[in-house]
């Protein structure tokens, strides 16, 4: 893993993005102590999380009255 300071990161931004696209992980350091504050990792290396369905189950309801009418044009905003 390569580490860059903020200044080096800004100077070499395009090259760093190419490395990340190629699979390399990059750390960004900040301050006099060069403390790592962020990591840039390829999107493919992140595990995909399943999104929970029914997040608001039991917390919210929607009621449509019998006289509610909407055309398809109104629905899609034309």
C-alpha positions in Angstrom: 0.0 0.0 0.0 1.3 3.4 -0.9 0.9 6.4 1.4 0.6 10.0 0.2 0.5 13.3 2.0 -2.4 15.7 1.1 0.0 17.8 -1.1 1.4 14.7 -2.9 -2.1 13.4 -3.3 -3.4 16.6 -5.0 -0.3 16.7 -7.2 -0.6 13.1 -8.4 -4.4 12.7 -8.3 -4.8 11.3 -11.8 -1.9 8.8 -11.4 -3.3 7.6 -8.0 -6.7 7.0 -9.5 -5.1 4.9 -12.2 -3.4 2.8 -9.5 -6.6 2.4 -7.6 -8.4 1.3 -10.8 -5.6 -1.2 -11.3 -6.3 -2.7 -7.8 -3.8 -0.8 -5.6 -4.9 0.6 -2.2 -3.7 4.1 -1.2 -3.5 5.7 2.2 -3.8 9.5 2.7 -1.8 11.1 5.5 -2.3 14.5 7.1 -0.4 16.8 9.4 3.1 16.9 10.8 2.8 13.4 12.2 1.6 12.1 8.8 -1.4 10.4 10.5 -3.4 8.3 8.0 -6.8 9.8 7.8 -8.3 8.0 4.8 -7.9 5.0 2.5 -8.8 4.8 -1.2 -9.6 1.3 -2.2 -10.9 -0.2 -5.4 -14.6 -0.5 -5.5 -14.3 -4.2 -6.4 -12.5 -4.9 -3.1 -15.4 -3.7 -1.0 -17.9 -6.4 0.1 -21.4 -5.8 -1.2 -23.8 -5.3 1.7 -27.4 -6.5 1.3 -29.8 -3.7 1.7 -32.4 -4.4 4.4 -35.9 -4.5 3.0 -38.8 -3.2 5.1 -36.6 -0.8 7.0 -39.7 1.3 8.0 -41.9 -1.7 8.7 -44.2 -0.9 11.5 -43.0 2.7 11.7 -44.9 4.3 8.8 -48.0 3.7 6.7 -49.4 5.0 3.5 -53.1 5.3 2.9 -54.7 6.1 -0.5 -58.3 7.3 -0.5 -60.8 5.7 -2.9 -61.1 9.0 -4.9 -57.3 9.3 -5.4 -56.5 9.4 -9.2 -53.4 10.2 -11.0 -52.6 9.8 -14.7 -49.4 8.2 -15.9 -48.2 11.6 -17.2 -48.7 13.2 -13.7 -46.9 10.2 -12.1 -43.8 10.6 -14.3 -43.9 14.4 -14.1 -44.6 15.4 -17.7 
